[in-house]
Amino acid sequence: MNIPTKISGIKRDDIEHLSRTAEKEANPLYPVPKLMTAQELADLYAEIADWSQ
């Protein structure tokens, strides 16, 4: 399917804000199989961020 494994545009300095905002929006409003903490979301953002540019 050619889905990229990295996403450009995520800045290191923004990860804390992004993860806290995503946690507040998703928990407990979204019907997902696993609710993630802000730390888990931050780890995920760091894993998919493309900082090679």
PyMOL Python script that loads the backbone (N, CA, C, O; Angstrom):
from pymol import cmd

cmd.read_pdbstr("""\
ATOM      1  N   MET A   1       0.816  -1.195   0.000  1.00  0.00           N
ATOM      2  CA  MET A   1       0.000   0.000   0.000  1.00  0.00           C
ATOM      3  C   MET A   1       0.856   1.254   0.000  1.00  0.00           C
ATOM      4  O   MET A   1       0.340   2.355  -0.189  1.00  0.00           O
ATOM      5  N   ASN A   2       2.146   1.101   0.208  1.00  0.00           N
ATOM      6  CA  ASN A   2       3.073   2.226   0.136  1.00  0.00           C
ATOM      7  C   ASN A   2       2.771   3.324   1.174  1.00  0.00           C
ATOM      8  O   ASN A   2       2.856   4.512   0.863  1.00  0.00           O
ATOM      9  N   ILE A   3       2.428   2.932   2.372  1.00  0.00           N
ATOM     10  CA  ILE A   3       2.146   3.880   3.451  1.00  0.00           C
ATOM     11  C   ILE A   3       3.470   4.272   4.092  1.00  0.00           C
ATOM     12  O   ILE A   3       4.234   3.400   4.505  1.00  0.00           O
ATOM     13  N   PRO A   4       3.759   5.584   4.182  1.00  0.00           N
ATOM     14  CA  PRO A   4       5.035   6.001   4.771  1.00  0.00           C
ATOM     15  C   PRO A   4       5.126   5.621   6.250  1.00  0.00           C
ATOM     16  O   PRO A   4       4.126   5.616   6.967  1.00  0.00           O
ATOM     17  N   THR A   5       6.332   5.307   6.685  1.00  0.00           N
ATOM     18  CA  THR A   5       6.548   4.956   8.091  1.00  0.00           C
ATOM     19  C   THR A   5       7.011   6.149   8.918  1.00  0.00           C
ATOM     20  O   THR A   5       7.046   6.075  10.146  1.00  0.00           O
ATOM     21  N   LYS A   6       7.362   7.240   8.259  1.00  0.00           N
ATOM     22  CA  LYS A   6       7.798   8.459   8.939  1.00  0.00           C
ATOM     23  C   LYS A   6       6.984   9.642   8.431  1.00  0.00           C
ATOM     24  O   LYS A   6       6.519   9.647   7.292  1.00  0.00           O
ATOM     25  N   ILE A   7       6.820  10.640   9.285  1.00  0.00           N
ATOM     26  CA  ILE A   7       6.066  11.839   8.942  1.00  0.00           C
ATOM     27  C   ILE A   7       6.959  13.051   9.175  1.00  0.00           C
ATOM     28  O   ILE A   7       7.513  13.225  10.261  1.00  0.00           O
ATOM     29  N   SER A   8       7.092  13.882   8.153  1.00  0.00           N
ATOM     30  CA  SER A   8       7.867  15.113   8.323  1.00  0.00           C
ATOM     31  C   SER A   8       6.961  16.189   8.920  1.00  0.00           C
ATOM     32  O   SER A   8       5.737  16.094   8.833  1.00  0.00           O
ATOM     33  N   GLY A   9       7.551  17.183   9.511  1.00  0.00           N
ATOM     34  CA  GLY A   9       6.792  18.293  10.063  1.00  0.00           C
ATOM     35  C   GLY A   9       6.581  18.235  11.563  1.00  0.00           C
ATOM     36  O   GLY A   9       6.126  19.213  12.157  1.00  0.00           O
ATOM     37  N   ILE A  10       6.899  17.114  12.190  1.00  0.00           N
ATOM     38  CA  ILE A  10       6.780  17.019  13.647  1.00  0.00           C
ATOM     39  C   ILE A  10       8.079  17.546  14.249  1.00  0.00           C
ATOM     40  O   ILE A  10       9.156  17.001  14.006  1.00  0.00           O
ATOM     41  N   LYS A  11       7.963  18.611  15.037  1.00  0.00           N
ATOM     42  CA  LYS A  11       9.146  19.197  15.673  1.00  0.00           C
ATOM     43  C   LYS A  11       9.299  18.623  17.079  1.00  0.00           C
ATOM     44  O   LYS A  11       8.315  18.393  17.782  1.00  0.00           O
ATOM     45  N   ARG A  12      10.534  18.400  17.470  1.00  0.00           N
ATOM     46  CA  ARG A  12      10.806  17.863  18.817  1.00  0.00           C
ATOM     47  C   ARG A  12      10.153  18.715  19.905  1.00  0.00           C
ATOM     48  O   ARG A  12       9.601  18.193  20.873  1.00  0.00           O
ATOM     49  N   ASP A  13      10.225  20.025  19.730  1.00  0.00           N
ATOM     50  CA  ASP A  13       9.680  20.933  20.740  1.00  0.00           C
ATOM     51  C   ASP A  13       8.162  20.878  20.837  1.00  0.00           C
ATOM     52  O   ASP A  13       7.595  21.318  21.837  1.00  0.00           O
ATOM     53  N   ASP A  14       7.496  20.347  19.823  1.00  0.00           N
ATOM     54  CA  ASP A  14       6.033  20.299  19.804  1.00  0.00           C
ATOM     55  C   ASP A  14       5.459  19.002  20.367  1.00  0.00           C
ATOM     56  O   ASP A  14       4.254  18.920  20.605  1.00  0.00           O
ATOM     57  N   ILE A  15       6.284  18.004  20.582  1.00  0.00           N
ATOM     58  CA  ILE A  15       5.773  16.685  20.964  1.00  0.00           C
ATOM     59  C   ILE A  15       5.018  16.716  22.290  1.00  0.00           C
ATOM     60  O   ILE A  15       3.971  16.078  22.403  1.00  0.00           O
ATOM     61  N   GLU A  16       5.503  17.421  23.277  1.00  0.00           N
ATOM     62  CA  GLU A  16       4.810  17.458  24.568  1.00  0.00           C
ATOM     63  C   GLU A  16       3.412  18.054  24.407  1.00  0.00           C
ATOM     64  O   GLU A  16       2.435  17.509  24.921  1.00  0.00           O
ATOM     65  N   HIS A  17       3.323  19.170  23.694  1.00  0.00           N
ATOM     66  CA  HIS A  17       2.019  19.809  23.472  1.00  0.00           C
ATOM     67  C   HIS A  17       1.095  18.913  22.646  1.00  0.00           C
ATOM     68  O   HIS A  17      -0.080  18.755  22.977  1.00  0.00           O
ATOM     69  N   LEU A  18       1.624  18.331  21.578  1.00  0.00           N
ATOM     70  CA  LEU A  18       0.819  17.446  20.728  1.00  0.00           C
ATOM     71  C   LEU A  18       0.270  16.264  21.521  1.00  0.00           C
ATOM     72  O   LEU A  18      -0.905  15.919  21.392  1.00  0.00           O
ATOM     73  N   SER A  19       1.107  15.651  22.329  1.00  0.00           N
ATOM     74  CA  SER A  19       0.677  14.459  23.068  1.00  0.00           C
ATOM     75  C   SER A  19      -0.342  14.801  24.150  1.00  0.00           C
ATOM     76  O   SER A  19      -1.299  14.053  24.350  1.00  0.00           O
ATOM     77  N   ARG A  20      -0.156  15.908  24.844  1.00  0.00           N
ATOM     78  CA  ARG A  20      -1.134  16.305  25.865  1.00  0.00           C
ATOM     79  C   ARG A  20      -2.477  16.654  25.230  1.00  0.00           C
ATOM     80  O   ARG A  20      -3.529  16.279  25.749  1.00  0.00           O
ATOM     81  N   THR A  21      -2.440  17.371  24.110  1.00  0.00           N
ATOM     82  CA  THR A  21      -3.672  17.748  23.410  1.00  0.00           C
ATOM     83  C   THR A  21      -4.393  16.522  22.867  1.00  0.00           C
ATOM     84  O   THR A  21      -5.614  16.415  22.986  1.00  0.00           O
ATOM     85  N   ALA A  22      -3.651  15.603  22.275  1.00  0.00           N
ATOM     86  CA  ALA A  22      -4.256  14.380  21.736  1.00  0.00           C
ATOM     87  C   ALA A  22      -4.878  13.546  22.849  1.00  0.00           C
ATOM     88  O   ALA A  22      -5.956  12.979  22.673  1.00  0.00           O
ATOM     89  N   GLU A  23      -4.205  13.470  23.989  1.00  0.00           N
ATOM     90  CA  GLU A  23      -4.743  12.696  25.112  1.00  0.00           C
ATOM     91  C   GLU A  23      -6.055  13.303  25.603  1.00  0.00           C
ATOM     92  O   GLU A  23      -7.020  12.579  25.848  1.00  0.00           O
ATOM     93  N   LYS A  24      -6.096  14.619  25.747  1.00  0.00           N
ATOM     94  CA  LYS A  24      -7.318  15.280  26.219  1.00  0.00           C
ATOM     95  C   LYS A  24      -8.466  15.095  25.234  1.00  0.00           C
ATOM     96  O   LYS A  24      -9.615  14.926  25.644  1.00  0.00           O
ATOM     97  N   GLU A  25      -8.164  15.127  23.949  1.00  0.00           N
ATOM     98  CA  GLU A  25      -9.214  14.986  22.940  1.00  0.00           C
ATOM     99  C   GLU A  25      -9.732  13.549  22.857  1.00  0.00           C
ATOM    100  O   GLU A  25     -10.940  13.330  22.764  1.00  0.00           O
ATOM    101  N   ALA A  26      -8.848  12.594  22.889  1.00  0.00           N
ATOM    102  CA  ALA A  26      -9.230  11.199  22.639  1.00  0.00           C
ATOM    103  C   ALA A  26      -9.760  10.466  23.867  1.00  0.00           C
ATOM    104  O   ALA A  26     -10.657   9.632  23.744  1.00  0.00           O
ATOM    105  N   ASN A  27      -9.230  10.759  25.028  1.00  0.00           N
ATOM    106  CA  ASN A  27      -9.601  10.011  26.237  1.00  0.00           C
ATOM    107  C   ASN A  27     -10.684  10.743  27.006  1.00  0.00           C
ATOM    108  O   ASN A  27     -10.435  11.888  27.383  1.00  0.00           O
ATOM    109  N   PRO A  28     -11.808  10.220  27.265  1.00  0.00           N
ATOM    110  CA  PRO A  28     -12.351   8.915  26.899  1.00  0.00           C
ATOM    111  C   PRO A  28     -13.357   8.992  25.754  1.00  0.00           C
ATOM    112  O   PRO A  28     -14.237   8.136  25.660  1.00  0.00           O
ATOM    113  N   LEU A  29     -13.250   9.986  24.888  1.00  0.00           N
ATOM    114  CA  LEU A  29     -14.291  10.226  23.885  1.00  0.00           C
ATOM    115  C   LEU A  29     -14.249   9.316  22.664  1.00  0.00           C
ATOM    116  O   LEU A  29     -15.292   9.066  22.059  1.00  0.00           O
ATOM    117  N   TYR A  30     -13.087   8.817  22.286  1.00  0.00           N
ATOM    118  CA  TYR A  30     -12.977   8.044  21.049  1.00  0.00           C
ATOM    119  C   TYR A  30     -13.062   6.548  21.333  1.00  0.00           C
ATOM    120  O   TYR A  30     -12.399   6.044  22.239  1.00  0.00           O
ATOM    121  N   PRO A  31     -13.877   5.843  20.557  1.00  0.00           N
ATOM    122  CA  PRO A  31     -13.970   4.387  20.732  1.00  0.00           C
ATOM    123  C   PRO A  31     -12.796   3.684  20.056  1.00  0.00           C
ATOM    124  O   PRO A  31     -12.874   3.297  18.890  1.00  0.00           O
ATOM    125  N   VAL A  32     -11.731   3.529  20.792  1.00  0.00           N
ATOM    126  CA  VAL A  32     -10.518   2.898  20.261  1.00  0.00           C
ATOM    127  C   VAL A  32     -10.198   1.657  21.089  1.00  0.00           C
ATOM    128  O   VAL A  32     -10.620   1.562  22.242  1.00  0.00           O
ATOM    129  N   PRO A  33      -9.459   0.707  20.519  1.00  0.00           N
ATOM    130  CA  PRO A  33      -9.157  -0.515  21.272  1.00  0.00           C
ATOM    131  C   PRO A  33      -8.238  -0.290  22.466  1.00  0.00           C
ATOM    132  O   PRO A  33      -8.250  -1.081  23.409  1.00  0.00           O
ATOM    133  N   LYS A  34      -7.438   0.782  22.439  1.00  0.00           N
ATOM    134  CA  LYS A  34      -6.513   1.043  23.547  1.00  0.00           C
ATOM    135  C   LYS A  34      -6.399   2.540  23.769  1.00  0.00           C
ATOM    136  O   LYS A  34      -6.048   3.283  22.853  1.00  0.00           O
ATOM    137  N   LEU A  35      -6.693   2.980  24.975  1.00  0.00           N
ATOM    138  CA  LEU A  35      -6.473   4.378  25.315  1.00  0.00           C
ATOM    139  C   LEU A  35      -4.995   4.560  25.636  1.00  0.00           C
ATOM    140  O   LEU A  35      -4.397   3.740  26.333  1.00  0.00           O
ATOM    141  N   MET A  36      -4.415   5.635  25.126  1.00  0.00           N
ATOM    142  CA  MET A  36      -2.986   5.877  25.319  1.00  0.00           C
ATOM    143  C   MET A  36      -2.784   7.061  26.248  1.00  0.00           C
ATOM    144  O   MET A  36      -3.544   8.029  26.211  1.00  0.00           O
ATOM    145  N   THR A  37      -1.761   6.979  27.076  1.00  0.00           N
ATOM    146  CA  THR A  37      -1.394   8.090  27.946  1.00  0.00           C
ATOM    147  C   THR A  37      -0.637   9.128  27.125  1.00  0.00           C
ATOM    148  O   THR A  37      -0.226   8.861  25.996  1.00  0.00           O
ATOM    149  N   ALA A  38      -0.460  10.306  27.698  1.00  0.00           N
ATOM    150  CA  ALA A  38       0.302  11.348  27.017  1.00  0.00           C
ATOM    151  C   ALA A  38       1.726  10.872  26.736  1.00  0.00           C
ATOM    152  O   ALA A  38       2.283  11.193  25.686  1.00  0.00           O
ATOM    153  N   GLN A  39       2.322  10.117  27.651  1.00  0.00           N
ATOM    154  CA  GLN A  39       3.685   9.613  27.437  1.00  0.00           C
ATOM    155  C   GLN A  39       3.726   8.613  26.292  1.00  0.00           C
ATOM    156  O   GLN A  39       4.647   8.645  25.476  1.00  0.00           O
ATOM    157  N   GLU A  40       2.742   7.726  26.223  1.00  0.00           N
ATOM    158  CA  GLU A  40       2.690   6.766  25.115  1.00  0.00           C
ATOM    159  C   GLU A  40       2.517   7.486  23.778  1.00  0.00           C
ATOM    160  O   GLU A  40       3.120   7.097  22.777  1.00  0.00           O
ATOM    161  N   LEU A  41       1.702   8.527  23.763  1.00  0.00           N
ATOM    162  CA  LEU A  41       1.515   9.311  22.545  1.00  0.00           C
ATOM    163  C   LEU A  41       2.805  10.037  22.164  1.00  0.00           C
ATOM    164  O   LEU A  41       3.163  10.089  20.987  1.00  0.00           O
ATOM    165  N   ALA A  42       3.501  10.592  23.150  1.00  0.00           N
ATOM    166  CA  ALA A  42       4.773  11.264  22.880  1.00  0.00           C
ATOM    167  C   ALA A  42       5.781  10.285  22.292  1.00  0.00           C
ATOM    168  O   ALA A  42       6.501  10.621  21.352  1.00  0.00           O
ATOM    169  N   ASP A  43       5.831   9.087  22.838  1.00  0.00           N
ATOM    170  CA  ASP A  43       6.736   8.059  22.307  1.00  0.00           C
ATOM    171  C   ASP A  43       6.374   7.707  20.868  1.00  0.00           C
ATOM    172  O   ASP A  43       7.259   7.516  20.034  1.00  0.00           O
ATOM    173  N   LEU A  44       5.089   7.621  20.577  1.00  0.00           N
ATOM    174  CA  LEU A  44       4.637   7.317  19.222  1.00  0.00           C
ATOM    175  C   LEU A  44       5.010   8.437  18.262  1.00  0.00           C
ATOM    176  O   LEU A  44       5.512   8.175  17.169  1.00  0.00           O
ATOM    177  N   TYR A  45       4.770   9.689  18.661  1.00  0.00           N
ATOM    178  CA  TYR A  45       5.170  10.824  17.817  1.00  0.00           C
ATOM    179  C   TYR A  45       6.667  10.774  17.520  1.00  0.00           C
ATOM    180  O   TYR A  45       7.082  10.969  16.378  1.00  0.00           O
ATOM    181  N   ALA A  46       7.469  10.515  18.537  1.00  0.00           N
ATOM    182  CA  ALA A  46       8.924  10.452  18.341  1.00  0.00           C
ATOM    183  C   ALA A  46       9.305   9.318  17.395  1.00  0.00           C
ATOM    184  O   ALA A  46      10.236   9.454  16.602  1.00  0.00           O
ATOM    185  N   GLU A  47       8.592   8.211  17.478  1.00  0.00           N
ATOM    186  CA  GLU A  47       8.897   7.059  16.626  1.00  0.00           C
ATOM    187  C   GLU A  47       8.578   7.319  15.154  1.00  0.00           C
ATOM    188  O   GLU A  47       9.293   6.841  14.272  1.00  0.00           O
ATOM    189  N   ILE A  48       7.510   8.071  14.882  1.00  0.00           N
ATOM    190  CA  ILE A  48       7.119   8.289  13.484  1.00  0.00           C
ATOM    191  C   ILE A  48       7.676   9.580  12.892  1.00  0.00           C
ATOM    192  O   ILE A  48       7.563   9.805  11.687  1.00  0.00           O
ATOM    193  N   ALA A  49       8.277  10.431  13.726  1.00  0.00           N
ATOM    194  CA  ALA A  49       8.815  11.698  13.233  1.00  0.00           C
ATOM    195  C   ALA A  49      10.028  11.465  12.338  1.00  0.00           C
ATOM    196  O   ALA A  49      10.872  10.613  12.614  1.00  0.00           O
ATOM    197  N   ASP A  50      10.091  12.239  11.265  1.00  0.00           N
ATOM    198  CA  ASP A  50      11.233  12.176  10.352  1.00  0.00           C
ATOM    199  C   ASP A  50      12.093  13.407  10.605  1.00  0.00           C
ATOM    200  O   ASP A  50      11.841  14.478  10.054  1.00  0.00           O
ATOM    201  N   TRP A  51      13.110  13.244  11.442  1.00  0.00           N
ATOM    202  CA  TRP A  51      13.990  14.350  11.789  1.00  0.00           C
ATOM    203  C   TRP A  51      15.265  14.350  10.963  1.00  0.00           C
ATOM    204  O   TRP A  51      16.226  15.042  11.300  1.00  0.00           O
ATOM    205  N   SER A  52      15.279  13.584   9.893  1.00  0.00           N
ATOM    206  CA  SER A  52      16.488  13.498   9.065  1.00  0.00           C
ATOM    207  C   SER A  52      16.633  14.689   8.126  1.00  0.00           C
ATOM    208  O   SER A  52      17.680  14.863   7.502  1.00  0.00           O
ATOM    209  N   GLN A  53      15.613  15.491   8.022  1.00  0.00           N
ATOM    210  CA  GLN A  53      15.651  16.613   7.071  1.00  0.00           C
ATOM    211  C   GLN A  53      16.260  17.837   7.685  1.00  0.00           C
ATOM    212  O   GLN A  53      16.369  18.870   7.024  1.00  0.00           O
TER     213      GLN A  53
END
""", "prot")
cmd.dss("prot")
cmd.show_as("cartoon", "prot")
cmd.util.cbc("prot")
cmd.orient("prot")
